Amino acid sequence: MLVQQTIEKLREIRLPGMAKGFEDQLSSAAAMSLGFEERFGLLVDQEITFRENQRLIRLLKAAKLKSNACLEDVDYRQDRGLDKSQMASLSGCQWIGTGLNLILTGPTGSGKTWLACAFGNQACRFGKSVLFQRLPLLLEELQVSHGDGSFRKRLSQLAKLDLLILDDFGMAALTVQGRADLLEVIDARVEGRSTIVTSQIPVENWHDYLGAGNPTVADAILDRVVSGALRVPLRGESMRKTRVRQSK
């Protein structure tokens, strides 16, 4: 009875990992043979692991990643232009800590979105806050937010993220308002925040896309996104076609 009360009290004071570990120890002869200090140390470790796992679950849910991609599953076998040493360096996520941006470019189906999600997944593992957004849909949401008065609140939320993933840059034509909103988002994240941008358009053509009617805004956006950014240009045929052939 005393044991069950102890387990319940551990849960009451929000130590569920320790409570579960204590239950497991009671049914383990190996654990029961250990000294008090060792058993208690294991309980503390289990509580820490439980909290880390719960935090990762929360971060991944909030990130809204399009796929469950992870960097361990990156395909290097094809002529995709991926450099293993660069990928190994990026996997440590130090670039996020220093506020650098990452630009992923390549043709349709080359795996830009998948890779962006893999980096998002990795960032969550390092305890970073992440959000995946298709840029065309984000700009639509921001357009609506001007009407209901929530624009500044939404901008503040985006500004606080450790990593913002903007997918499909250049997929849809920009309106005057959309161009201005994009600049607001990028500008709000300049100080120590990282952004991943995926695009079919080569970086050297971005100014043409952004600058229609307002080259000054295009210059401002490019200066904040591209200057000092890390780049991963993807090549090769569509990964979707490759997977179809492999499945046959």
N, C-alpha and C positions, 0 to 999 in steps of 0.2 A: 504493500500500500504506500509506504514511504517513497519507494522508487517511482511509482506512478505520479505521486504528488510533485516530486522533483522535476519530472519530465514536463508536467503541466505548467509548473512555475517558470521553467525555461522558455516555454512557448509564450507565456503571459508577458514576460519581459523581453519578448522579441528576439529570442535566440533559437530559432527553429533548427538551424544547422547543428547546433550543439545538442539539442534535444534528440534529433534523429541519430546523431553519432553516439549518444549515451545509450539509446535503445539498441543500436547495433552492437555496442560493446557488451551489453548484457547477454547477448546470444552468441558471443564469440569467445571460445575458450582461449584463443591466442591473445586476445585483448585483455581478458581477465587475468592473464598470467603476468601482465606488465605492472610496473610500479605506478603509484599514484601520479607522480610527475609526468611520466610518459603518457598515461591515459589522458590526463588533463590537457597535455600539449596536443594530442590528437584531436580532442574535442574543439580546442581553439582553432586548429587548422581547418577542421570541417566547417566551422561557423564562417571563417573567412572565405573559404571556397564557395560555400552556399551564397554568401552575399555577392561575391564577384559574379557568380553565374546568374543571379537574379538581376544584377545591374546590366549584364550583357544582354539578357532577354529584353529588358526595358529599352536599352539603347537601340537594339535591332528593330524592335517594334516601332519606335519613334522614327527611325531612319527611313522606313517605307521603301526599302530597296526593291528593285524590280525583280531581282533574282537572288538565289542563295549562293551566289558565286563566291569563291574564296581563292586566294592567291596560290594555295597549294595545288590547285587544279588547272593553272594556266598551261595552255598548250604551246610548247616551244618547238614542236616537231615540224611545223610548216614554215615556209618562208614568210613569216609575219612581221619581220623587222623588230622583234622583241629581243632586247639585250638582257641576258640573265643577270649580269652584274648590276645593271641599272635597276631591274626589278627587285633584286635582293636588297639594294639600298633603299628603295622606296617602301619596301615592306616593313621597315623599322618605324615608319611614320614620323621620323624626326622633322620631315618637311612640313608636316602639319603643325608641329610645335613652334616652328619658326615662321609660320604664316605664308609659306610659298604656295603658289597655284600649280595645278597640273593640267596640261592640255592633251587630250587624246583625240587624234584625228585619223581618218581613214575612210575607205569606201563603205557602202552599205554592206552589213553582214560581217564586217571584219572583227567584230567583238568589242567595240568601243564601250557600249553600255554595260556589257558583261564585266569588262575589266574595271569600269568605274564602280560597279557594285562590289566587286572583289576588294577594291581599295576601301570602299565604305565599310564593308564587313571587317576588314583588318583594323580600321580606325576604331570601330566599336570595341574590338577586343582590347585595344589600348585605352579604353575608357573615354573615347572622344564622342561628342555629340555630333550626329550626322543627319542629313536630310537629302533624299533623292527627289529631284523635281524635273519633269520635262519642261524645258524653258517655255515653249508655247503655252502650255497650260498654266504655268506660274504667272505669265504676263496677263493671261485672261483673268486669273484670280485677283491680281493686283488692280486690274481695271475695275473690277466689281468693287473692290475695297475702297476705291476713291468715292464711290457712290454711297456706301454705307458708313463711311467715316472710320474704317478700321485700318486704313493704309499704314499709318505710322506705327500702330501696334504690330502689324504683320512685318513691317520693315525691321522693327526692333527684334522680333523673334528670329528673323533670318540673320541679323547681324551678330547674334550671340552664338550661333552654331560654330563648332570647331571646324566642321567640314560641310560645305554645301556642294551638292552635285547638280550641275545644270546640264541636262541631257538634251541632245538634238538642237544645239545652237545652229542657227541658220536654216532650220527646217521650214520655218514659216516667215513670211514677210513681216517686217517690223512696222508698226504704226508710230506716229510721232510720240504718242503717249507711252507706247511700249518701249521705245528707245530711251525715253526719259526715265521710266521706271527701272529699266535694266541698269542704267547708270547709278540710280539711287541705291539699288541693291548692292552693286559692286563697290560703290564708294563707302557704304556703311560697313563693309567687311574688310576694308583696306588694312586696318590696324590689327595685325596678328592673326587674321582669320584666313583659312585656306579654302579655295574653290577648285573643283574639278569641272572642266568644260569638255564635253564631247561634241565633235562636229565632223560632218562629211567635207566641209569646206577647208581647204588648206589655210593655215594661219595668214599667209601672205595675201589672201583674198578677203580677209575679214573686214578690212577697211571699206571695201566696195559694198559689202553687205550692210555694214553699220552706217555708212556715211551718206546714204541717199538723202539729199536735202539738208543734211546737217553734219558736215565733216568735223566740226568742233566737238560735238558729242562723241562721234566715232573715235576721235583722237583721245578723248578723256577715258573712254571705256578701254581701249586698247592699252593705254599707258598703265592702267590699273590691273588689267588681267594678264597681259602678255609680258610686260617687262619683268625679267628675272624668273619667269615661269619655267617649270620643268616640262619637257615635251616627250610624248611617246607617240610617234607616227606609226600607225599600223598599215601593213600591206597585205597582199595576197587575196585569194578568192574568198567568197562568202563562206563563213564557218557553217552557216545553215546548210548550204549545198554539200559541204564535206560530211556533216553529220548524217544527211540523208543517204549518201553513198555508203557510208560505213554501216548503216543500219540494214542495208540490203544484203 
